[in-house]
Amino acid sequence: MQYNYYFDICAICIIATIAITTMSRKAVPAYRQKAYGLLVFAIFTATAAERIETYLQMNPMDTSWYLFAEKSFGSIYYLAHLFSATSYMLYVMSVLDIYVNFRELKNFMFVAFGYLVGVTAVVINWFVPILFYYSSDGLYHRAPGIWLYYALAMYYLAAGVSLMLRYNSLMRLKTRMFIASYVVFIIIGIVLQFFYPTLLIENFCNTVSVTLVFITLQNPSEMVDESLNMLNRKAFLEGLDLKVKRKEPHSTIFVTIDNIGELGAEIGYKQAQNVIKLIAQYLRNAGRKEYGLQSYAYRYAEYMFAVSIHSKNDELIKEFLEGIAKRLNDPWNSAGMAIRIEGHCFLIKYPDNYETTAGLISRIDVVTEDIANSKDTIVVLDDAEFWKAKKARDFDAMARASLDKKNATIKYQPVLSKIYRINYSADVLFFPKDDNGNEIDLRYSIPDAKSSQALIDVDEYVYRSACRALSFWNGGDKKGKYRAIVGMSQGEISKNDFIRKIKKILREEQAEASWISLKLTETTLTTMNKVAEHNLRLMGEMNSYIIVDKFGSGYGDLDRILSLPVFQVNFDISVLRMARFSDKMKLVAEGMINLFHDVSIMVGAADIENEDDKQIAEEIGCDFLMGDYMGQPMQDSSYVKFIDAYFEEG
């Protein structure tokens, strides 16, 4: 029997070239590369087995092992050829980042069952020729059941194509074209070799198609951190985006290393990087080795890793998280040293914790901003501290957008005296707008001890707006009756050029510093630095005084309050409500108010929301009442009309 085996030789040479090219690249620990490796291995095995089997047919031998060897390589060819079709479907799934859990019956039936049927048919064929057989002279013959193998191959090809069509929008055009061309070449090869059995072209067509697929593989340098031989942030976000678009639930564990800078100073940069490599190696292998979980590790940031877990077993994922936390607390042995690191980890689930890739990135930024200060190695995302940080982050984003678009609203909330006479003083408030133009009340989302550039810019914007309004209302009267209260953040008052900026604004808006009091929270006043303290003393010399807000809710320092130019202290609403329900607390509150009155400091009650709040504030002796119940924030023109109407109506 004479075969045209030159196509097989060409196929082997092409696959060898692909293998050499792949080996010259850095190994990529990625799902897609592993699936592609299976595909190439299957085609190479099928081609090599066919070449050996046809060689034996063309050169029959009168030995005891000849027929056995011929049938063995024929069986290997059939198994490898069917496995190439299975690998093609797995490759399509890898492109879409669809992971297969063979422990689930549905996945097993979808992917592995057809191949096991083929393996069973090959085993039966050794005893009963249902697929193929060899005559006494060594020639190959097809058996009636050969259609089964073609049917199984078509099933896998059809499954791959159906997945590609179903998620067509998630693939690049080039990837879709080359993966679709694979099917075309396969069918051409099957048809030609079926009608021309001596033309061994089927494996050559497979090889051409797999070469085209090779072109779609990304350069490993684009998706791998070569220093750690680990997938990078780009690879993580690409895979995540695919899973989110398919709405596939999944879990990710993030690991942060918080003291690498200090370690580098102590043991040297190189040794610190060696510790990072040990951690990366552990994260790459721990899921599979210790918990039997299918997981991939990524370097999300310089000293932060992401471990994507493909499992729905929440208990096992929780064990994995706890295992990582335990390992982080254990020493890492490097260069004969036992090195301890300070690290944290947290679990984020889709869709429980986020709905979009942008939402995940935002959540990670919020969590990691202060993660180094967390006492627990495992950080729980749904606790109060997280939502507090998220509110501050939301304020920043919305405030910055409103400042950039210049569409924020400045409102004035009246401050009422004890006998409810308006003293021409108002709390100046900033209301940003959302994308729909709605005003957003974020008064309770502003952080006490922390600051950001957006918050600093808001402080300056509100102060300038207050100066402009007061300059108009007071009409050049330096003793003007209209006054304002402007809240300030710790970041603003801690700047070295704070006084210079304030003087510049006052000069440009033709306003007096005495018209505006600065409102600082108790925590801000207590935790501020020496620069801020110096700035506040200078403001006092300019007759601009301090109002301490939310007294009783944060870190208190009476000595600092008494030593600075404090004009008024606003009790936090929580203190008033405790006084309403506790006689002892009421006595304490009254005592504190008397103490402040003895040193000529006025006392206000902030955030009055109902009649009960108002009544207790009266009883304990507060001088001023503020809150939405006493008067809603209003725009400048409405505020002036409000005051005029108050006095006109008596």
Secondary structure, 3 states (H helix, E strand, C coil): CCCECHHHHHHHHHHHHHHHHHHHCCCCCCHHHHHHHHHHHHHHHHHHHHHHHHHHHHCCCCCCCHHHHHHHHHHHHHHHHHHHHHHHHHHHHHHCCCCCCCCCHHHHHHHHHHHHHHHHHHHHHCCCCCCEEECCCCCEEECHHHHHHHHHHHHHHHHHHHHHHHCHHHCCHHHHHHHHHHHHHHHHHHHHHHHCCCECCHHHHHHHHHHHHHHHCCCHHHHEECCCCEEEHHHHHHHHHHHHHCCCCEEEEEEEECCHHHHHHHHCHHHHHHHHHHHHHHHHHHHHHHHCCCEEEEEEECCEEEEEECCCCHHHHHHHHHHHHHHHHCCEEECCEEECCCEEEEEEEECCCCCCHHHHHHHHHHHHCCHHHCCCCECCCCCHHHHHHHHHHHHHHHHHHHHHHCCCEEEEEEEEECCCCEEEEEEEEEECECCCCCECCCCCCCCCCCCCHHHHHHHHHHHHHHHHHHHHHHCCCCCCCCEEEEECCHHHHCCCCHHHHHHHHHHHHCCCHHHEEEEEEHHHHHHCCHHHHHHHHHHHHCCCCEEEEEECCCCCCHHHHHHCCEEEEEECHHHHHHHHHCHHHHHHHHHHHHHHHHCCCEEEECCCCCHHHHHHHHHHCCCEECCCCCCCCECHHHHHHHHHHHHHCC
